[in-house]
Amino acid sequence: AFTSSFIGALVAVLVITFLAPLVAKFALKFGAPEFFAVYLLTFCSFVGMGKGDPFKILVSMGLGFAMAAVGMDTVTGQLRMTFGLVELMRGFDFLIAVIGLFGIGEILLSMEEGLEFKGKSARINPAVVWKTWKELPKYWMTSLRSSLVGIWMGITPGGATPASFMSYGLAKKFSRNGHKFGTGEIEGVIAPETAAHAAGTSALLPMLALGIPGSPTAAVLLGGLLIWGLQPGPLLFVEQKDFVWGLIASMYLGNLVGLIVVLSTVPLFASILRIPFSIIAPVIIVICAIGAYTVHSAMLDIWFMLGFGVVGYVFKKLDYPLAPLVLALVLGDKAEDSFRQAMLVSQGEVSIMWANPLVGTITTVALVMLCWPLISKAIALVRAPKVSEFPAERPVD
């Protein structure tokens, strides 16, 4: 699993190395309509390719858009939804939201489930590792296919989890031992692990080249770059090319070091699980609170973090996805700015979204993705076998 993760991420970094400059060069021709069309495609992809209920995805995304609108309007300079609180002028910081949703929310859920950590003594046998590595080249086709699936799902963006299921399904279909999947067949381990890490890494391609993250993790990295005054997008390759290529070079080194570190520290990770949850949980909450406070050095941010934690807990209990909320919170104001700029240029004519073949194609694909759950249901109804109007005759006893 660790080696397959390394291979998937490595293939994705190679794709970023060769495609990111080309995408960035092409994106320099983008105007406000084109950028909004790409943002729209990103949001609609979550609805069309999401694994969950489309209605729940839209609700989650709508809440993210609402929170992204809080603060100062970048076009008119007016305050929106601040309710007289000066602290809300800067809006909701995505870092505080992420800490609350994924950190505090998970802690609350674990406390309710009464999670118990049961550590197990584990060790890595070099002979077993070497034996496994000798077998892996036989499955090069599975690794390549899974990498391509993961890269596609990372760029579109579909996400690591759908990429894993899609890759596993394809591997099971094409493998001669597909009927043995689920019993320890090594090919069934290679496929999802390779695809998941290829998807996670390739999601950085649209983030670097277009400023549009392909996953929640890429959205967090986008926010980190913005904090340091770096604006991801096509101009980043022109103005900060040393940083971009340094970042891409660090991905190669990071994947290699990650493989070595993970393989060598498995016993340490297993021993951490022996610590009682009652000790680990307060430590995690304190670290989350420190992280939230240091964003703006404001006590209100800690209360926001706790509020987001409750939202994350409720969303998980009701099976609402968190990724669309984070994506909408990070990209909502940018998408709004692009749309309003396009409307100002066209004097309110929505037809500007089909003004040229490029923007028209992206917008049309986005709308198809948005309506894909309905389209797929319609196709399923058409293909369904028709039931005869007259019941079949019973055989005579």
N, C-alpha and C positions, 0 to 999 in steps of 0.2 A: 504493500500500500504506500509506504513512504517513497520507495523508488519510483513508482508509477506517478505519484504526485510531482516528483522532481522532473520526470520526463515531460508530463503535460505542461507544467509551468515553463520549462525550457523551450519547448516548441512555440508556446505563446509569446515568449520574449523575443524569439527569432522573428516572428511575424510582426511584432511591434517595431523591432529594429528596422525592418525593410519597408513596412507599410506606413508607419506613422509620419515620416517626412513627406511621402506622396499625398497622404490624406490632408496634412496640414497645408501643403502647397495648393492643393485643390480648394481647400476651405477658405483661402484668402479671397476667393471670388464671392464668398457668401455675403449677402446683405441681411437686413432684419427679417424679411419674409423667409429666407432660407434657414436662418437660425431657429426661428419659431417652428418651422416645419420639422426640423430635426428634434427639437424639444418635444413637439407633439408626438412624433414617432416614438420617442423614448417612453413617454407616459402611456401611450396606447399599447405599446408592446407588453407592458405589465398586465394590461387587461386581456389582450388577445392571447398571450403566451403564458399567462400566470396559471399556476396549478390550482389555485383556490377559486372560490365563488367570485365571479366578476363584480357583483354588487358590493361585496365586502371590500374588494380592491378599490372600487370607486369611492366608497365611503372613507377608507383610509387615506386615499390620495386627496380627497376633498378637504379633510381635516388638515392635511399638510399644507394645502394651498391657502387655507384660511389663516394658519399660523405664519405662513410666509408673507402674508399681506400686512401683518402687524408692524407698526413703526412708521417711518417717514416714506412717503411716496417719492420715488426717485425722479418721476417725471414732473410733478407739480410742486413738490416740496411740502405738501400738506401732511398732517399727522392722521393716521388711520388706526382705529380700534385700540387706542392707548388708554382710554377711559380715565384720563386725568393723571395717570401714573407716568412720571418722568422717565422711570427706568425702562418703560416699554418703548421709548423712542427708538432704541436700537434694535427692537424686535426680539424674537426668540433665536438664541444662538444654537446652531445645529449640534455643537459639541455637547451642550447641556442636555439637549433632547436625546442624543445618542446614549449618553451616560445613564440618563433616567430610564429610557425605554428598554435598553438591552442589559444594563447593569442592575438597577434597583428592581426592575420588573422581573428579571430572572430570580433574584434573591427572594422576592415575595412569593413567587410561584414555588420555589424550592422549599420555603418554610411551610407552605400549606401542604405540600406533598410529603413532608416529613422525611426529606432526603437524608439518607445515611451513607457516608463514605466508607467503603470497605476496601482498604488498601490491600494489594496483593504483591507479594515479592516476585519480581520479574527480572530477568537478565537476558542479554543478547548473546547468543552463541555465534562467534564469527564463522564457524563451519557451516551453520544453517544459513547465514546471510549469503555466503559465497555460493552455496548450493542453489539458493533461490535465484541469485543473479545469473547463474549459468542457464537457468530455465527461461528467464525473461525474453531473450532474443527470439525464441520460437514464436512469441506472440507479438511480433513487431507490427503486424497488420492491425491487430486490435488496438495497440497503442496509438498508431497513426490515425485510425478512424476515430477513436475516442478524442484525440487531440483536436481534430478538425471539427467534430461536433461541439466540443467545449469552446473552441475559439469562436465559432459562429454564434453560440448562445451567449457568449460573453460580450460580443460586439453589438448584438441586436437591440437590446439586451434581454436575454431570457433568464439568466442567473445560473448559479452553480448547481442548485438542487434539480431543476428540470434537465440540465445537461447530464447529470449523473443518471437519472432515470432513463433518459433517451439513449444514452450510450450503453447502459446495461441491457436495455431491450434489444438494441441492434446487435450487441455481442452475443446475446442468447439466441437470436435468430440466425446469425451467420456461423456460430460455432458448431462443430460436430458433437461437442459434449454439452450442448445447451440444456439437455434434460437433467444434467447433473448440477446446474447452477443452484446455489443455496446449500450445497453440501461441502463447501470448501474448495470448489474448483477455482484455480488461480486466475483464470481468464475473467471470472466474474468479479474478482477483486481489482484487477488491472483496469477494466473499462470505466467504472464510475469514478475511481480515484483520479485517473488521468484526465477525464473530462471535467471534473469539478475544479481542479487546479488550473487547467487550461482556460476555463471560463473566468475564474477569478482574476487571473493575470491579464488575459486579453481585454477585460473590461477597462483596463487602463488606456487602451488605444484611443477610444473616443474621448476619454477624459483629457488626455494630453493634447490630442490633435484638434478637438472641437470644443473642449471645455464642458463636455456632457458625460457624466459618469455612467458606466454600464452596470454598476452594482452598488449596493449600499456601502461596501468597503471603499470602492472608488470615490463615492460621494464624500466619505469621511476624509479621504486623502485630498480631494478637491478643496474641502474646507480648510485643511491644514495648509495647503499652498496659498490660499487666499489670505490666511492669517499672516503669512510671511511676505505678503505683497506681491505674490506671483499670480498672474491671471492665465490659467490654462486655456489653450486655444491655439489657433494657427500662428499668431504673433509670438508665442512663447518660443517657437523653433527659430525665430529670427532674432528676438531681443535677448533671450536667455538660453542660447544653444549649448553653452558649456554645462548649465544645470541640467538640461534635458538629457544630453548624452551621458552625463554623470549618473543621472537617475537610472537610465536604461542599463548602464554598465553595472550599477549596484544590484540590479535584478539578477544578472548572471551570477554574480558572486553570492548574493543572498540565497539563491536556490541551492547552490552547492554547499554553502555553510549550513543552511537549514537541514539538508539531508544528513550531514555528519552530526550536527548537534542533536537532532531528533533520535537518530539511531543510538547515539552514545548516552543519552540521558533518559531513556525509557525507565530504568529502575528508579531514578529520582522522581519522575512524574508519578509512578505507581506508589511510591512511599508518601507523597504529599497527600494522597487520598486517605491515609490513615489518620490524619488530623480530623478531629470531630468538626462537624458542620457548624456547631454552636460557636466555635472559635473562628472559623474562616469567614462566616457571614458578617460579623461586625467589622472585621478587618477590611473586607471588600467595601462595605458601606462607607467607612471612614475614608478610604482611598477615593471613592467616587465623589464624596463631599468635597475633599481637598481639590480634586480635579475641576469640579464645577465652580468652586469659589475662585480659583486662580484665573479663570477665563476673563472676568471683568473685575475681580476683587470686590464682588457685591454679594451680600448675604441673601438678597432676593433670588439669586441664581440657584442657591441650594434648595429653596422652596420650589422653584420651577423644576429642578431635578427630581424632587420627591413627587411633584405633580405628574411629571412625565412617567415616573416609575409606576404610579397607580394606573395611568393610561395604558402603559405596556402590559401590566398585569391583567387588566380588563380585556384588552385586545387578545391576549393569548388564551384567556379563559373562553372568550366568545369565538375563537378561531379566526380573528381578523389579522391580516398580514401587516407587519411593521415596515417592511422594505418600501412599499409605495409611499407611506407617510414620510419617511426620511428623505426619499428622493424628491418628493414634492416640496418639502421644507427647504431643501438645498437649492433646487432649481426653479421653484415657483416664481420668485421675484425676477429672475433672469428671463424666464419665458414670458412673463407679463410685460417686461420692458421691450422685448423683441416684438411682441404682438402690437403693443401700442405705437411703437415706432413705425411698424409696417402700416398701421391704420392711418397715422399722421401723413405718411408719404402718399398713400392712396386716397386720402380724404374720405376714409370710412368705407371704402369698397373692399369687401372680402375677396373679390375676384383676384386681388393681387397674389393670393396664395396659389393661383394657377397662372401667373403672369408669364412664366417660362417653363420649358420642359423639366428642368431640375426641381424647382420648388413644387411644381404641379405633381410630379411623380412621387416625391416624398410625402406630400400632403395626402394624396390618394391612398398610398400604402398605409399611412397612419390611420386614416378613417376605416380602411378595410380591417386593420388590426383591432381597432376599437369595436367594430361590429362583428368580429370573428366568432365570438361565442354564439351569437344569433345565427350567423351564416352556417357554422358547423352543425347546429341543431337542425336547421332547414335541410342541409344535405343529408343528415342522418334520417330525417323523416321521409325524404324522397327515396332513399335507398332501402328503407325498411320494406320487408316483404308484405305484400297486400294479403289480408285475411279474406278468405272466400265468404261471400254473402250467405251462401247456403251451407249448413253443417254437413259434414261427411256422413254418408249412410253407415249405420251400424251393421256389423256383420251379424247374420242370423245365427242364433245358437243351434 
